[in-house]
Amino acid sequence: MNASRRNLLSAALAVLLLAGFLAALRARPAGLSSGINKANFDLIEEGMTQKDVEEIFGCPPGDYTNGQAVPWRCGLVVGMRQEFWIGYEGDIDVEFRKKDGTVVDKHFIETWIRPKPTWLDRIRGFFQ
């Protein structure tokens, strides 16, 4: 194989790798957050345990948006414990009784996602 052909193949491979890397950066990591949605929220009933709720969502409480969600919180009632499931389709707050660990109340709001900074914003950030 001559040098020019080898260089061409190397360049093509580099372009493919770069394209794959950029696509992976832009992909939304749905994964665990895909079960955090309004339909599953509607399945939660008073008296369920946290384990029951985790089975509905398919994951434990947490932020599954890689920190892109703008959090919201409502006031906590004495004697209750709050857990949050945050996905791309919803930000869900479930309140559990401290005494027996069962669901008392629940809240759903559409997730607000922070806009990602552009490359220009990132470059400007280095100089500030």
Secondary structure, DSSP 8 states (H G I E B T S, - for coil): --HHHHHHHHHHHHHHHHHHHHHHHHS---GGGGG-SHHHHTT--TT-BHHHHHHHHTS-SEE-STT-B--------TTEEEEEEE-SS-EEEEEEETTT-BEEEEEEE---B-----HHHHHHHHT-
